[in-house]
Amino acid sequence: MHKPEKSNAFTLIEHKKFSAKTYKQQFVKTFLELSSSYTKSSFSRSAKLKVAAALYDRFFLHHRVDITSSLKLLHRYKKNGMNLEYLLSDLFFRFLSDYTHSLVSHTNDWLHLRDIVEAVDTFLKECHSITPDTSTNNEIIPDDVAITFLETLRKKSQKIKVLNTYHGIPIEFNAKIVHTSANKVLIKAHALQDIAATCQGGIYLLCEQTFGHDLFAKVTPRVIKGHDLLELSQFDSLTSGIHKRQTVRVAPITKTTVLINNYSVSLFDISLGGISMVCPRDLKLELYERVSVKIPDTLCGSILHMEAELIHVSKFEDGYKYHFQLDLNPAQESDLGKYIYRRQNEIIADLKEKLI
């Protein structure tokens, strides 16, 4: 298995005309272009971006990223008869071509090109050694399959773990499966879960270990024989873990203006790992572009200046939502962590008040 820290190719790859960090944007664009020939149209752009980023971070930036799930996703959506090893080979051939062009007038760096080619070859062999399990490669889970699974749990009197977010705070409890029918399921959930699920309009069913996929279902609150229940319908399988964030993400209590490269935007939510902002206009930022972020002292008590990397852009109401990954130093992480903890307690208190 390829271990970058044991190879000097990665320490030698940088020069005046080539930066591993800035090349990420081109790498992702190349992946999007090539993948259209190898993968199905149902393979979403957002999923492709995550796969490309994982491969790049593992190969170029030495991050200990587990690319197994990314390779499984590629196999899940590959076109019939296509060999994804050709996709990866084409992808890194493009990189080698770009890198070779960057070496013009940098004759000393040509000496290291062989090491880089060997590193690419080792990485491709690592990808080949990871054999995806295609036994659960269903792209769509029909409602009746999901409901049959939940009925099996009901008969065994097994509860199911459910998850919601309320202003970014995860609300997770066990729920009892009360009844199933041809296209609906009734569950008895915790009172806090009822409120969070109703506000969110749906609920996550955390059953990947027993079912093979986590599920998301539409929620309708019901009162039956004096009991508050949640009616679940329209089940979707989840192939990404966006609902299992490892860091708490909170929304500000009042409108907060943040500066991105000196452009004013509105803070949507923030965590120790990332920040998202909304803006009525297109900021014309490129994916994976690095920007400067200025957070006002009204949030954490002091002004925070930091760098961030754009990882996703989506339409939001009449404008756009921008998602960034943050680079924090220890002091910024401490200040932001204190704010998130305080805000988390405020949100939970607000949720509990709704029970009264």
N, C-alpha and C positions, 0 to 999 in steps of 0.2 A: 504494500500500500504506500502511496506517495506521501511523504512527510516533508513539507517545504523547509522546515527548520534544519533538515539534514542536507539540503541542496543549496549551492551558492547561486543558482540560476536566478532566483527571485531577488537576491540582494544586488545583482548586477543588471537587472532588467531596466532600471530607471536611468534616464539620461536627459539631456536638455530638451529633447524633442519627444520624449515619451514619459508619461506619468501613469502609473497603474491606477491611481484614483480617478483621473480624468478620462482614461480610456474606457471606463465602465459604461459610460453612456453609449459609445460606439459599439461595444460588445453586445449590449442589450438590443440595440437597433438591428444588428446583424442577426441575432437570435430570432427576433420577431420576423425578419424577412425570410430566413431559411426555414423556420418552423412551419410556415404556411404550406410548404410543399410536402412536409413529412407528417403533419398532424391534422386531425379532423377540425372542421370549422367550429365544432362545439367546444374546443379547447379555448377558453376565454383569454382575452388579452391580459387581464389581471393575473391569471394563473401562470401565463407565460412569463410575465415580468418577474414573478417570484422565483420561478425555476432558473431564469437567466441570472438573477441576482445571487442565488445560492451557489451556482456553478462558479460565478466570477469571484465571490468572496472566498470560496474554498481554494481556488486555484491561484488567484493573484494576490489576495490580501492576507493569506495565511490564517484566516479565521477557521476555527474548528467547527465548521458547519456540517451537519449531517445531511448529505445529499441523497440519501437513500429514498426519502419520500419524494424528492424532485424527480429522480429517475423513474420511480414507480408511476408518477403522474404522466411523464412522457410516454411510457409504455401504455398507459391506460388510454391515451388519446391518439396514439399513432394510427396512421392510415393503414388499411389492410395491405399486406405485402411490403410495407416499408421497413427498412432496417435503420433504427435510430442511431446505430453506431456511425452510419454515414452522415447523419445530421451533426453529431458531435465532431466528427473529423472535418467536415466542411467548415464548421464554426471556428475551430482552432486553426485551420488552414488560413482563414480570413485574418485571424489575429497575427499569424506568422507573416502573412503578406504585408499587413499594415506595419508590423514591427520592423520588417526588413526595410520598407520604404523610409522609416524614421531614422534608420542608421546611415543614410546618405550624409556624407561629410563628418560622420562620427566613426572614423576607421577603427579606433581602439575597441569599440563595443562589438565589432564583428567577431572578435575572438570568442565572445561568450554566446554567440548564436547557437552553436552546437549544444551547449548545456541547456539552453532554453528549449530547443527541439526535443531533447531527451526528457526534459521535465514534462512537456506536453504529452509525449508518448507514454510516460509513466502514469500521468493523470488519466489518459484515455483507457489504459489497461485497468486502472482502479475502477473506473465507471463500468467497464465490461465485467469485472469480477462481482459487481453487485447485481445479483439476479433478482429482479422484481417478482414479487408474488402476485400473479395475475388471477388468482382464484376468486378474488372479490372485486373484479374490475367492472361491475355494473355502473354505468354512468348515471342511471336514474333508478331510484327505488320506488316501485309502484306503491300506492297507498295500502293496497291489500296485503303486501308483503310486510310493511312496517306494522300494520295493525295486527296481523297474525303473530308477529314477534311479541308485541305488547300483550296480546291475549294469553300467550304462553306464560309470560311473567305474572299476569293476573291470577291464572290458575294455580301458580306456585306460591301465591301470596308474596311475591317479591316486589319491593319498591324499586323505583327508578330515580336516578339522580337527575335533577332538572336545573337549568341555569338561565338567568336573565341578567340584564344590566340595567341599572337605574342611574341615569346621569353619569354613566361610566363605571359605577360601582358594581362588582359582580354579586348577584344574589343567588345563592346555591343551596338547595335543600333536597331531601328525599321526598318523593311524592308517591301516593298510593293510587294504583290503577283500579278504578271503581267499576267501569263497564266499557265494553267495546261493541261496536256495530260494524256494518259493512264499510262505512266510510268515516266514522268518528270514534273518538276515544274520550271518556270522561276520567279525569284524575282529581284527587283531593290533594291540594298542595298547601304549603305553609301560607299563613295569611299575608306575610310580606311578599311571598312569591306571587300571590294572586294580584297584588297591586302592581308589582313590577312587570308581570307578564301582560296585564291589561294595558299598561302604559306603552309597552313595547309592541303590543299587537301580535306577539308570538312567543314561543318558548323553545329553548334548546334541550334536547333529550340526550344526555351523555351516556351512550351505550355502545361506543366503538369496540370495547373489548369483548362484549358478548354478541353484538350484532354485526360488527365489521365496519359500521359507519355511525357517526353521531347524526342526529336528525334535528330538523327544525320544523315546527308545526305552527299553523295559524291558531290563535287563541280566541275563544268567545266565552266570556264569563256566564255561568248559569247558576241559578238557585233552584235546587231540586229537593223537595221535602225538607226545606229549611236548611239545607247544607249548601255552602258556597263551593261550587265545583268549576273546573276549567274544562271546556270542550275543545279538543284538539282535532284539527282537520288539515288537509292539504300538506302532507308530509314531504319534505325534501331531504335528500341525503347531503351531507357536508363532507367535502373532500379536502377542505383547508381548515386550519386551526385558528382562524381569526377570532372565533368566539372563546378561545382559551388563552387570552392574553396573560403573559407572565407578570405584567406590571399593571397597577391600578391606574386607570385613566379617568380624570375628573373634569367636569365642566365648571367654569368660573361662575360665581354667584351673580355677578353683574357683567355688563358688556365691558370687555377689556380689549384695548387696541394694542396690537403688537406690530413692530416694524420688521419687515422682511426686505433686506437690501434698501432700507429707507422708505419702502412703500407701506402705507398703513393698511392693515388687515385686522379682522376681528378674530380673537381667539375662540375656537370651538371647544377643544378639550386638550389636556396635556397629561403626560406621564413622565416617569424617569427615563423612558426610552424614546418617546416621540411627542410630537405636537401637531395638531391640525388647526388650520385657520380657514376662514371663509372670506370671500371677496367678491364683489359684484362684477369685477372685470377680470379678464384674462391677463395674468402677469407675464405671460410669454416666457415661462421658465422651462428649461429642458429637463427631462427625467434624469435623476441622479445628479443634477446640478447642485453645487454647494453654495449656500447662501449665508449671510450674517443675520442673526436674529437678536432683537432687542426687546426684552420683556420688562414692562414698567414696574416701578417699586410698589405699586398698589397691589400687586399679586403676592410677592414674597417679602416685602419690606425693604428690598434693595433692588436696583436695576441690574438685570442679568444680561450680559453680552455673551453670545455663544455662536458656534457654527452648527449648521444642519444640512442634511442631504435630502433632496426631494425624492420620495419613493412612490408617490401615487397622486394623481389628480382625478377628481370626479366632479360631475355636475351637481350643484346644490342650489335648490330653489331657483332663483333668477341669476345665479352666478356660479362660482366654482369653490370646491373645497380642496385644499392643498395639505398633503400629509408629509411630514418631515421626520427623519430620524435625527435625534439630537446627539451632539458631542458635548459631554459635560465634564468639567473638572471636579475634583472632590468637593470644593467649596460650593459650587453651583448645585451639585447633586444633593448636598446637605440642605441648602436653602429650599430647593424645590421639593425635596422629600418632606420637609416640615410642613410646607403648604399643602401638599397632597394629603398628608395624614389629617391635617386640620379640616380640610374640605371634605374628606371622606366621612369624618364624624358628623359634619353638618348635613350631608346628604342622607346618611343613615337616620339621623334624628328627624329629618323632614319626612322620610318614608314611614317611620314609626308613628308620627303625628297623624298620618292619613288613616291609621287604624282606629283612631279615637272617634 
